[in-house]
Amino acid sequence: MKFAFLCKERRSSSGFRIAVVGSGAAGLSAAGYLVCRGHEVEFYEKLPLPGGLMTFAIPKSRIPLDSVMEGVEDLERNFSVRFNLGVRVCCGGGDEGDHLSRDRVSLSELSRDYDAVLIATGTWRSRRLNVEGEDSKNVFSAIDYLMRLHS
C-alpha cells in the first residue's frame, strides 16, 4: 500500500515540520501528500504499531498487514518520516486503547515544537447504545470486540 503515491522520491525540503497525531489510514495518507510537498513529517501514535484500525481491527483478509507495513516502511526509508510509537498525545481525558501506550506528550508541546499539528486520530471511540446490560460482563464495545477478534 503506497501512501506517497503522488511522487516517487523526496522533494527538496520546504523547511516546514508537521506532527501527525495518529497513524491510521487518514494520517498515513496525509503524510504521503505532505512529504510529496517537501514537508518533514513525524508521527505520534499511541499504539505499538502504525496503521490504526487497519493494523489492529480490520480483518487481515480485507487489508493485509504486510501491505500496510510496506507503505509505512516506504515513508520511513524514502521520505524520512519518523514514527513515535506507544506515545499518547494528551489534551484532556482518556480514550479507548490508551492502555496500549507507554509514554505521553501534550498537544501544547507539539504545537510549540512543530509548524503544524494534524490530528488524525480516527474512530477510536465506540458508540454506546445506552441500553440495559451494556456494561455487563462479557459485553464488549465495537473496538474492543474487533481488537480481540483480530489478535
Steps between C-alpha positions, in 0.01 A plus 500: 500500500671817385416811699736738314351411162514859369880493470780249453764664717541762766492862382733764631401607849242772543632556853149438631471246787169325567402272789229248413302357790377156399645269236185341364373531145437875523835584660703280265321637193551858617869429565534364147365827362707717736835332426434539127476876569842492671377523858663313790251266671520338842228271640378463856308175538365352824501144365813282475480484118389747233185442295224560754190292436660360182759332723304420814135450410423454131528130403824412319293353216369853429824696544819290520735617777803451272354750255455766770852441637653527150344845467625601844852378418492696173417818693783435747765391251433725201346807663666507847165490682546424870261296714475546877307188597335435835471875564164642604432866420315652795270797516226374729335175603573145394379292208480138385841349432686735737620202705718399204721811519816518710578872475318829460547848357270800526328658203638837612856361477438386143346837412811671633753267331346470151375738234171309487325213676264275306261305721403178323391286793228312317210310647632378833182573689227238481147631496302397804140390459386595851306177546459288811785254547746691283756499783448134590778243512593363155337792317763680293520828311536476122869596509578259784316220319686558173836517677430174686387334176806628314762385753 
